[in-house]
Every structure is written in C-alpha cells, then in structure tokens.
Amino acid sequence: MTNSMADDVREECAAHFEVEYCECIDQSDGCGAKLELTVVSPHFEKVPPLSRHRKINTLLKDNGMMDRIHALTIHAWTPSQWETKRGQIE
C-alpha cells in the first residue's frame, strides 16, 4: 500500500527534525495537494519562524515533494511554544 502525500511529508519531517510531535493533514479531499503541517522540535530553538519554514520547505524540495504540493500551511514550533499553544486550546 502506498502512503499518502501527507504521510510522506510527516515521515520525512519526523525523521529529519527529531520531532516531539508531527502531524500533516490533507485538506484537499485526498489528492494531497493542500496540506497543513505541524512540526514541534527542539531544532527550532533560537531559529526565527521564517527560517523554520525555509528549513521545512528546503527539506521537502530536496526530496522532490514540493512539485506535488499546491499549498502548504506550516506550523513550526519549539516544545515550549507547543505547550503554550496546547494550553490555550484546552
């Protein structure tokens, strides 16, 4: 069975950034062209948000995934930022 684009993106980010949490949701009714990605990693400590997004985009581009993605929403947080976000939701 072939993984979905969302699964492939999640697995690639999880392997590269040593994540504490990683989720990729397909918002395109299954075609994989519109994704929402959340990555929580200590690798993002002291890294500005734009640089975090660039790191993720570069990773996906280098692995040939960006050619198949039409839209990608990225949430790239440190573990402490993630705990704050989760606390606001609960």
Backbone bond lengths (Angstrom), bond angles and torsions (degrees), N, CA, C in turn:
res aa  C-N    CA-C-N  psi(-1)  N-CA   C-N-CA  omega(-1)  CA-C   N-CA-C  phi
1 M - - - 1.458 - - 1.526 109.15 -
2 T 1.304 116.48 136.59 1.457 122.34 -178.29 1.522 110.29 -87.71
3 N 1.327 116.31 138.41 1.455 120.79 175.40 1.516 110.36 -69.27
4 S 1.328 115.59 153.65 1.458 120.49 173.35 1.530 108.72 -76.64
5 M 1.309 115.94 165.36 1.470 120.28 176.85 1.525 109.72 -58.96
6 A 1.320 117.62 -41.35 1.468 121.07 179.41 1.521 110.76 -60.47
7 D 1.331 117.03 -42.27 1.472 120.80 178.34 1.525 110.97 -63.67
8 D 1.331 116.39 -43.10 1.465 120.72 -180.00 1.527 111.44 -61.91
9 V 1.326 116.76 -43.99 1.470 121.51 179.70 1.525 109.63 -63.89
10 R 1.334 116.49 -46.31 1.464 120.29 -179.74 1.523 110.77 -60.32
11 E 1.318 117.06 -46.34 1.466 120.79 -178.66 1.523 111.90 -63.73
12 E 1.311 117.22 -40.63 1.471 120.65 179.93 1.526 110.80 -65.16
13 C 1.324 117.09 -45.39 1.468 120.53 179.54 1.521 111.24 -66.47
14 A 1.317 116.66 -41.26 1.468 120.75 -179.87 1.522 111.23 -61.49
15 A 1.314 116.57 -39.77 1.469 120.55 -179.53 1.525 112.09 -72.17
16 H 1.313 116.80 -36.49 1.464 120.63 -173.61 1.532 113.03 -82.05
17 F 1.324 117.73 -38.82 1.465 120.84 -171.85 1.528 113.77 -101.60
18 E 1.334 119.53 5.60 1.464 121.99 -178.68 1.532 110.22 47.24
19 V 1.305 115.59 60.85 1.457 122.21 -170.49 1.519 113.26 -74.35
20 E 1.317 114.52 152.79 1.459 121.52 168.97 1.523 109.26 -91.80
21 Y 1.317 115.72 -26.03 1.467 121.63 177.01 1.519 107.02 -154.06
22 C 1.328 116.54 139.92 1.451 120.86 177.13 1.521 108.66 -151.63
23 E 1.330 115.70 127.75 1.451 121.10 179.52 1.521 108.42 -140.40
24 C 1.309 116.64 137.77 1.456 121.52 176.00 1.525 107.35 -132.20
25 I 1.308 115.52 120.12 1.462 121.73 -176.41 1.523 109.47 -110.01
26 D 1.312 115.72 128.77 1.462 122.29 175.70 1.524 107.92 -81.63
27 Q 1.318 116.49 113.46 1.459 121.63 -179.74 1.525 111.68 -103.46
28 S 1.320 116.58 17.63 1.468 120.62 -173.82 1.524 112.92 -114.39
29 D 1.314 117.70 23.83 1.463 121.99 -179.84 1.514 112.97 59.52
30 G 1.328 117.03 35.10 1.452 120.89 170.97 1.505 117.95 102.43
31 C 1.321 119.57 -14.10 1.463 118.87 -177.10 1.536 111.87 -81.46
32 G 1.337 117.71 -15.17 1.453 121.15 176.13 1.505 115.23 80.05
33 A 1.316 117.52 9.39 1.456 120.24 -175.94 1.524 113.20 -87.65
34 K 1.334 117.94 -15.04 1.460 121.61 179.90 1.522 107.80 -129.49
35 L 1.334 115.83 111.74 1.461 121.31 -173.51 1.515 111.79 -124.18
36 E 1.337 115.31 149.34 1.466 121.97 170.57 1.522 106.84 -118.81
37 L 1.328 115.90 119.29 1.460 122.89 -173.93 1.525 110.27 -115.12
38 T 1.324 115.70 129.75 1.462 122.09 172.99 1.520 107.66 -119.22
39 V 1.337 116.03 123.41 1.458 122.16 179.47 1.532 107.91 -127.48
40 V 1.320 116.30 125.06 1.463 122.36 177.13 1.523 106.91 -117.37
41 S 1.337 115.64 118.08 1.457 119.58 -175.33 1.527 111.62 -151.00
42 P 1.336 116.67 142.07 1.456 119.24 173.31 1.530 112.07 -65.68
43 H 1.330 117.76 -16.25 1.466 120.89 176.77 1.529 112.13 -62.78
44 F 1.329 116.90 -17.59 1.464 120.73 -178.01 1.529 113.31 -90.37
45 E 1.339 116.63 -2.21 1.468 119.64 177.43 1.535 109.18 -59.46
46 K 1.306 116.55 132.90 1.467 124.31 177.59 1.541 112.74 61.75
47 V 1.333 117.29 21.35 1.461 122.52 176.19 1.529 106.93 -112.75
48 P 1.335 118.62 123.75 1.468 120.57 -179.88 1.533 111.30 -60.45
49 P 1.326 117.22 150.30 1.470 121.16 -178.07 1.533 114.11 -52.33
50 L 1.307 118.60 -43.50 1.460 120.23 -179.61 1.529 111.19 -62.87
51 S 1.316 117.22 -38.61 1.468 120.66 177.96 1.525 111.53 -67.10
52 R 1.326 116.88 -34.64 1.468 120.49 176.53 1.531 109.57 -61.97
53 H 1.328 115.18 -46.67 1.468 120.16 179.83 1.524 110.81 -62.58
54 R 1.299 116.20 -40.33 1.469 119.76 178.89 1.524 111.36 -63.91
55 K 1.337 116.76 -39.74 1.470 120.36 178.20 1.531 110.56 -61.26
56 I 1.314 116.31 -43.43 1.463 120.54 179.83 1.526 110.23 -67.06
57 N 1.327 116.90 -46.84 1.466 120.20 179.09 1.525 111.59 -59.76
58 T 1.321 116.83 -42.14 1.468 120.70 179.51 1.527 110.65 -63.74
59 L 1.321 117.07 -43.78 1.464 121.25 178.09 1.529 110.55 -57.23
60 L 1.320 116.10 -48.80 1.466 120.03 -177.72 1.525 111.50 -68.43
61 K 1.325 116.39 -36.75 1.470 119.72 177.79 1.524 110.58 -65.72
62 D 1.320 116.47 -46.01 1.468 121.02 -179.37 1.529 112.27 -61.62
63 N 1.326 116.72 -24.17 1.461 121.33 179.36 1.528 112.38 -99.96
64 G 1.344 116.94 12.61 1.456 122.16 174.19 1.513 116.04 72.98
65 M 1.319 116.88 15.94 1.465 119.79 -176.60 1.527 113.30 -87.78
66 M 1.318 117.67 -30.19 1.462 120.17 -175.11 1.526 112.61 -65.24
67 D 1.318 117.66 -23.58 1.463 120.53 178.07 1.525 111.96 -66.17
68 R 1.326 116.37 -22.26 1.467 120.61 -176.84 1.528 112.88 -103.85
69 I 1.326 116.98 -1.40 1.468 121.15 -178.57 1.522 108.85 -106.80
70 H 1.337 115.96 127.02 1.463 120.88 179.10 1.528 111.00 -86.39
71 A 1.338 116.00 -41.21 1.465 120.97 -178.26 1.528 108.77 -142.86
72 L 1.327 115.43 135.97 1.459 121.00 -179.51 1.526 109.14 -135.78
73 T 1.318 115.58 115.80 1.459 121.66 174.07 1.520 106.68 -96.19
74 I 1.343 116.14 125.49 1.460 120.88 -175.74 1.529 110.38 -115.47
75 H 1.324 115.39 129.90 1.464 123.32 169.12 1.527 104.82 -116.63
76 A 1.315 117.89 107.62 1.467 122.40 -177.54 1.524 108.18 -118.63
77 W 1.329 115.92 107.19 1.449 121.46 -172.85 1.516 112.83 -123.78
78 T 1.325 114.35 154.94 1.460 120.80 169.98 1.530 107.16 -78.98
79 P 1.327 117.46 163.67 1.474 119.13 177.38 1.536 112.94 -57.57
80 S 1.320 118.27 -39.67 1.468 119.52 -179.92 1.532 111.23 -68.51
81 Q 1.320 117.58 -37.27 1.466 120.25 176.18 1.534 109.90 -64.78
82 W 1.323 116.52 -40.31 1.464 121.56 179.49 1.527 110.66 -62.26
83 E 1.323 117.41 -43.32 1.470 120.26 178.64 1.523 110.55 -61.80
84 T 1.335 117.03 -39.88 1.468 120.96 177.49 1.528 110.17 -63.44
85 K 1.322 117.23 -45.91 1.471 121.84 179.73 1.534 110.60 -61.06
86 R 1.309 116.56 -45.15 1.462 120.64 -179.83 1.514 110.89 -63.65
87 G 1.331 117.28 -38.05 1.453 121.41 178.85 1.522 112.54 -65.32
88 Q 1.332 116.39 -31.45 1.465 120.29 177.93 1.524 112.16 -72.34
89 I 1.334 116.21 -29.19 1.457 121.60 -177.28 1.526 110.98 -80.18
90 E 1.327 116.09 -38.03 1.475 120.76 -175.60 1.494 112.88 -76.03
